[in-house]
Amino acid sequence: MKPPAGWISLMELDRAAGRPKGSAFRAFKALLPELRENRDFAVFDHRRADAARLHAAGRIYRSSVNPVLLAPATARRLLAALARPPDDKAGD
């Protein structure tokens, strides 16, 4: 599968949100039960040329094995989630 135009990597989302590496991935995993592959996100097999192109373009972390790209609407949802402060669990 060729990376769709306008889709955003988790690294790009971390940077857009000003958050550390892995923040977008954790938000993605939390939202995953509500998402559908190839509509909301796409996973690229590390053995395929498309994943290699994402690496070469600097769009994904060097440690990414099977990179994930997010559809624009999904990226907006995750960006909004990353903009919210973490839940304050201290009062529990």
C-alpha positions in Angstrom: 0.0 0.0 0.0 1.4 3.4 -1.0 1.2 6.0 1.8 -1.9 8.1 1.0 -1.3 11.8 0.5 -2.0 13.9 3.5 -1.8 11.1 6.0 0.4 11.8 9.0 2.9 9.6 10.9 3.0 9.3 14.6 6.4 11.0 14.7 4.9 14.0 12.8 2.0 14.1 15.3 4.4 14.0 18.3 6.2 17.0 16.8 3.1 18.9 15.9 1.8 18.5 19.5 5.2 19.3 21.0 5.1 16.0 22.9 7.9 13.5 23.5 8.4 10.4 21.3 5.7 7.8 22.0 3.0 10.2 23.0 1.0 9.9 19.8 1.5 6.1 19.8 0.0 5.8 23.3 -2.9 8.0 22.3 -3.4 5.9 19.1 -3.4 2.7 21.1 -6.0 4.1 23.5 -8.2 5.1 20.5 -7.6 1.9 18.5 -10.8 0.1 19.5 -12.8 2.9 17.7 -10.6 2.9 14.6 -10.7 0.8 11.4 -7.5 -0.1 9.5 -7.2 1.4 6.0 -9.9 3.9 6.8 -8.6 5.6 9.9 -5.0 4.4 9.8 -2.6 2.3 7.8 0.2 0.0 9.0 3.2 -0.5 6.7 5.2 -3.7 6.7 8.9 -2.9 7.3 9.9 -5.3 4.5 8.1 -3.2 1.9 9.5 -0.3 -0.1 6.8 2.1 1.2 8.1 1.8 4.7 11.6 2.3 3.5 10.5 5.5 1.7 8.9 6.8 4.9 12.2 6.2 6.7 14.2 7.8 3.9 11.9 10.9 4.0 12.5 11.3 7.7 8.7 10.9 8.4 9.0 8.1 11.0 11.3 7.3 13.9 14.4 5.3 13.0 13.2 2.7 15.5 9.8 2.2 13.8 9.4 -1.3 12.6 5.9 -1.3 11.1 5.1 2.4 10.7 1.6 3.7 11.2 0.1 6.6 9.2 -3.1 8.3 10.3 -5.9 9.6 8.1 -6.3 13.4 8.5 -9.5 13.1 10.6 -7.8 10.6 12.9 -4.7 12.7 13.2 -6.9 15.7 14.3 -8.6 13.5 16.9 -5.2 12.4 18.3 -3.8 15.9 18.2 -6.8 17.2 20.2 -6.2 14.4 22.7 -2.5 15.3 23.0 -3.4 18.9 23.6 -5.4 18.1 26.7 -3.5 17.8 30.0 -3.1 14.3 31.4 -5.8 13.2 33.8 -5.0 14.1 37.4 -5.1 10.8 39.2 -3.7 12.1 42.4 -7.2 12.7 43.9 -8.3 9.1 43.5 
